[in-house]
């Protein structure tokens, strides 16, 4: 109803100007201190060891601390190995962008006191970078378990590109070849000219250029802020399943190959691999939207790949959606989109229950 009120109160030109001003103000409100991310030729970028800084946003004001090894500092992490050592690898959702050091789900798990959880997640990483990080981290950290946190909002999409959809930096990527995966774009270029060819926008990456050109709603939303608002509130829900099946199959096949690489490296190292599916705010709060549909499609594809390779996998996002339906409490920041403190609590509870059930099953004669 906000769109109707704006049009009635301000007219079309006034409403458009107002919405554009709000969008610009929201972008300007995102003010992380510089220096947390540094260039890395092997992975594209990495966290700066020993960095401490603030992150101000319309949704929050908080501080991050990076430990001397170049990963998220956790005040609850035990000084000595305790129980099983679990390496948690993912992107900004697993890193805990948008919450303080002690509020991440890995820190909450460490406070439970029975195992040791290492947060080795890096904002912006996709599965290909995570595969390389995992292989490099095994000798140093010697974990008993690896938890791969797959964020279906962009991980499978970004695996296809030498530059992520929402991160202005080059990255390594794998291409599928007759003999298996072939690593490309390493060392990753650091100079700006190498980044002049951007990846497609999100809707083109999800649907393909032809489908976007044929969809007037998408085309108008690209150009006008008012059209974006009207489309989000009043547009008829379209079933995109067939289009997603046709266009996103290469992304799901590439993920399956990357999973096989990670599975083989963990097998050789004697490490138990588990996969957890995380999704974005629209999956939980806007079921039926294009964003929710493609995330569910990717989630199903990830779970299917895990079943085919006998990798235990869990759809954590369904518990986030169920919790939101039960309580109506926000689990994501409304504008930033990352999990808030309450969202991390739900993830902590869900994965702790998974771990307890898995260990009980192993110990049962």
C-alpha positions in Angstrom: 0.0 0.0 0.0 3.0 2.3 0.3 3.2 2.5 -3.5 -0.4 3.6 -3.8 0.0 6.2 -1.0 3.1 7.7 -2.7 1.4 8.0 -6.1 -1.7 9.6 -4.6 0.2 11.9 -2.4 3.0 13.0 -4.6 2.1 12.0 -8.2 4.2 9.8 -10.4 7.3 12.1 -10.8 7.3 13.0 -7.1 7.0 9.4 -6.0 9.8 8.3 -8.4 12.1 11.0 -7.1 11.3 10.1 -3.5 12.0 6.4 -4.0 15.2 7.1 -5.8 16.3 9.3 -3.0 15.5 6.6 -0.5 17.4 4.0 -2.4 20.5 6.3 -2.7 20.3 7.1 1.1 20.1 3.4 1.9 23.2 2.7 -0.2 25.0 5.6 1.4 24.2 4.2 4.9 26.4 1.2 4.3 29.7 2.4 5.7 32.2 -0.3 6.7 35.6 0.8 7.8 38.2 0.2 5.1 40.9 -2.4 5.2 39.0 -5.6 6.2 39.5 -7.1 2.8 42.9 -7.4 1.0 43.9 -8.7 -2.4 45.0 -12.4 -2.6 46.4 -13.8 -5.9 45.2 -17.4 -5.0 41.7 -16.7 -3.8 41.0 -13.2 -5.2 40.8 -11.6 -1.8 41.0 -12.5 1.8 40.5 -11.0 5.3 43.3 -8.9 6.6 44.9 -10.5 9.7 44.6 -8.5 12.9 42.2 -6.0 11.4 39.5 -4.4 13.7 36.9 -1.9 12.5 33.3 -0.8 12.5 30.4 -1.3 10.1 27.6 1.3 10.1 24.4 0.6 8.3 20.8 1.8 8.5 20.1 -1.6 10.1 23.0 -1.8 12.6 26.2 -0.3 14.1 28.7 -2.9 15.1 32.4 -3.9 15.1 34.3 -6.8 13.5 37.6 -8.2 14.5 39.8 -10.5 12.4 42.2 -12.8 14.2 45.9 -13.1 13.5 45.3 -16.0 11.0 43.0 -13.9 8.9 39.5 -15.2 9.9 36.7 -13.9 12.1 37.6 -13.5 15.7 35.5 -15.5 18.1 35.7 -14.6 21.9 34.1 -17.9 22.8 36.5 -20.1 20.8 38.4 -22.3 23.2 42.2 -21.8 23.5 42.8 -25.6 23.3 41.1 -28.1 21.0 37.9 -29.3 22.7 35.8 -32.3 21.5 35.5 -32.5 17.7 37.0 -29.6 15.8 34.5 -28.3 13.2 35.7 -26.0 10.4 32.8 -23.9 9.2 33.4 -22.5 5.6 31.0 -20.2 3.8 30.5 -16.6 2.7 29.2 -13.5 4.4 26.2 -15.3 5.9 28.4 -17.8 7.7 31.0 -15.1 8.5 28.3 -13.2 10.3 28.1 -9.9 8.4 25.6 -7.7 10.3 26.2 -9.1 13.8 29.0 -8.7 16.4 31.7 -11.2 17.0 30.0 -12.9 19.9 26.6 -13.1 18.0 27.6 -15.4 15.1 26.2 -18.9 15.1 29.7 -20.3 15.3 30.4 -18.3 18.5 27.0 -19.4 19.9 28.0 -23.0 19.2 31.3 -22.6 20.9 29.5 -21.3 24.0 27.7 -24.6 24.3 31.0 -26.0 25.4 31.3 -29.5 23.9 33.2 -29.0 20.6 35.4 -26.5 18.9 34.0 -24.5 16.0 36.3 -22.5 13.7 34.7 -19.8 11.5 36.8 -19.9 8.3 34.2 -18.1 6.2 35.0 -15.1 4.0 32.5 -12.5 2.7 31.9 -12.8 -1.0 33.3 -16.2 -1.5 31.5 -18.8 -3.7 32.0 -22.5 -3.7 35.0 -22.5 -6.0 37.0 -20.2 -3.7 35.8 -22.2 -0.7 37.1 -25.4 -2.3 40.6 -23.8 -2.6 40.5 -22.4 0.9 39.5 -25.8 2.3 42.4 -27.5 0.7 44.8 -24.9 2.0 43.4 -24.9 5.5 43.4 -28.7 6.2 47.1 -29.0 7.1 47.0 -26.0 9.5 43.7 -26.6 11.3 43.4 -30.4 11.1 39.6 -30.4 11.7 37.6 -33.5 12.4 34.6 -32.1 10.5 34.0 -29.7 7.7 30.7 -27.8 7.5 30.2 -26.3 4.0 27.6 -23.5 4.3 26.0 -23.1 0.8 24.2 -19.8 0.4 21.8 -20.3 -2.5 21.3 -16.6 -3.0 24.4 -16.3 -5.2 27.0 -19.1 -4.5 26.0 -21.3 -7.4 25.6 -18.3 -9.7 29.0 -16.8 -8.8 30.8 -20.1 -9.4 30.3 -19.4 -13.1 32.0 -16.0 -13.2 35.5 -14.6 -12.9 33.9 -11.7 -11.0 31.0 -12.1 -8.5 27.6 -10.5 -9.0 27.9 -8.3 -5.9 31.6 -7.9 -5.2 34.0 -5.7 -7.2 37.0 -8.0 -7.4 38.3 -10.8 -9.7 38.2 -14.4 -8.5 39.4 -17.8 -9.6 36.9 -20.1 -11.2 36.7 -23.6 -12.5 35.6 -24.7 -15.9 34.2 -28.2 -16.6 36.3 -30.1 -19.1 36.5 -33.6 -20.5 39.1 -34.5 -17.9 37.4 -32.8 -15.0 37.6 -29.3 -13.5 40.2 -26.9 -14.8 41.2 -23.9 -12.6 41.2 -20.6 -14.5 42.0 -16.9 -13.6 44.8 -17.7 -11.2 46.6 -15.6 -10.1 43.5 -13.5 -9.9 44.1 -10.1 -11.5 44.1 -7.1 -9.1 44.1 -4.2 -11.5 40.9 -2.4 -12.3 41.1 -2.8 -16.1 40.7 -6.6 -15.6 37.3 -5.9 -14.0 35.8 -3.8 -16.8 33.6 -6.6 -18.0 31.1 -7.1 -15.3 29.0 -10.1 -14.7 25.3 -10.0 -15.7 22.8 -8.5 -13.3 21.0 -10.9 -11.0 17.8 -11.4 -13.0 19.7 -12.0 -16.3 22.0 -14.5 -14.5 18.9 -16.3 -13.1 16.5 -16.2 -16.2 18.8 -15.5 -19.2 18.8 -12.4 -21.4 16.0 -13.6 -23.7 13.6 -14.1 -20.8 14.5 -10.7 -19.3 13.9 -8.9 -22.6 10.5 -10.6 -22.9 9.4 -9.6 -19.4 8.1 -6.1 -19.3 7.8 -6.1 -15.6 11.5 -6.8 -15.2 12.5 -4.3 -17.8 10.5 -1.5 -16.2 11.8 -2.4 -12.7 15.3 -2.1 -14.0 14.7 1.5 -15.0 12.2 2.9 -12.5 12.2 2.8 -8.7 8.4 3.0 -8.6 8.1 0.0 -10.9 10.3 -2.0 -8.6 8.1 -1.2 -5.6 4.9 -1.8 -7.5 6.2 -5.1 -8.8 7.3 -6.3 -5.4 3.9 -5.6 -3.8 1.4 -6.2 -6.5 2.9 -8.3 -9.4 1.2 -11.6 -10.2 3.4 -14.5 -9.0 4.8 -16.3 -12.0 5.9 -19.9 -11.9 9.5 -19.8 -13.2 10.3 -23.5 -12.6 10.6 -24.5 -16.2 12.8 -21.5 -17.1 15.0 -22.2 -14.1 15.4 -25.8 -15.1 16.5 -24.9 -18.6 18.8 -21.9 -17.8 20.4 -22.9 -14.5 21.4 -26.5 -15.2 25.0 -25.6 -16.0 25.3 -23.8 -12.6 24.0 -26.9 -10.8 26.3 -29.3 -12.7 29.3 -27.1 -11.9 28.3 -27.1 -8.2 28.1 -30.9 -8.2 31.6 -31.1 -9.7 32.9 -28.7 -7.0 31.2 -30.7 -4.3 32.9 -33.8 -5.6 36.3 -32.1 -5.4 35.6 -31.0 -1.8 34.3 -34.5 -0.9 37.4 -36.1 -2.3 39.8 -33.8 -0.5 38.0 -34.4 2.8 38.0 -38.1 2.2 41.7 -38.2 1.7 42.2 -36.1 4.9 39.9 -38.3 6.9 37.5 -35.4 7.6 33.7 -35.8 7.8 31.9 -33.4 5.4 28.4 -32.0 5.9 26.6 -29.5 3.8 24.1 -26.9 5.2 21.8 -24.8 2.9 21.3 -21.2 3.8 19.0 -18.8 1.9 18.3 -15.1 1.8 15.5 -13.0 3.3 13.1 -13.3 0.3 13.1 -17.1 0.6 11.7 -16.7 4.1 9.6 -13.6 3.9 8.5 -13.6 0.2 7.6 -17.1 -0.9 6.6 -17.3 -4.5 8.8 -14.4 -5.6 11.4 -15.0 -8.3 14.1 -14.7 -5.7 12.5 -17.3 -3.5 11.8 -19.6 -6.5 15.4 -19.7 -7.8 16.8 -20.1 -4.3 14.5 -23.1 -3.7 15.5 -24.5 -7.1 19.2 -24.2 -6.1 18.5 -25.7 -2.7 16.9 -28.7 -4.2 19.8 -29.1 -6.6 22.3 -28.9 -3.8 20.5 -31.5 -1.8 20.2 -33.8 -4.8 23.9 -33.5 -5.5 24.7 -34.3 -1.9 22.4 -37.4 -2.0 24.1 -38.6 -5.2 27.5 -38.3 -3.6 26.4 -39.6 -0.1 27.2 -36.3 1.6 24.9 -35.5 4.6 23.0 -32.3 3.8 20.5 -30.2 5.7 18.1 -27.5 4.5 18.6 -25.0 7.3 16.6 -22.3 5.4 13.4 -24.3 5.8 13.7 -24.0 9.6 14.3 -20.3 9.3 11.1 -20.1 7.2 9.2 -22.2 9.7 10.4 -20.0 12.6 9.3 -16.9 10.8 5.9 -18.4 10.1 5.5 -19.4 13.8 6.6 -16.2 15.4 6.6 -13.5 12.8 9.9 -12.2 14.2 12.4 -10.9 11.7 15.5 -13.2 11.3 17.2 -10.9 8.7 18.1 -7.3 8.6 15.3 -5.6 6.6 17.6 -3.6 4.3 21.0 -5.2 4.5 19.5 -8.6 4.1 21.9 -10.7 6.2 20.9 -12.7 9.2 20.4 -10.7 12.3 21.2 -11.8 15.9 18.0 -13.7 16.2 18.6 -15.4 12.8 22.0 -16.6 14.0 20.4 -18.0 17.1 18.0 -20.1 15.0 20.8 -21.4 12.8 22.8 -22.3 15.9 19.9 -24.2 17.4 19.2 -26.0 14.1 22.7 -27.1 13.4 23.3 -28.1 17.0 20.3 -30.4 16.8 21.7 -31.9 13.6 25.0 -32.5 15.2 23.5 -34.1 18.3 21.3 -36.4 16.2 24.2 -37.4 14.0 26.5 -38.2 16.9 23.7 -40.1 18.7 23.1 -42.2 15.5 26.8 -43.0 15.4 27.0 -44.1 19.0 23.8 -46.3 18.9 24.7 -50.0 18.6 
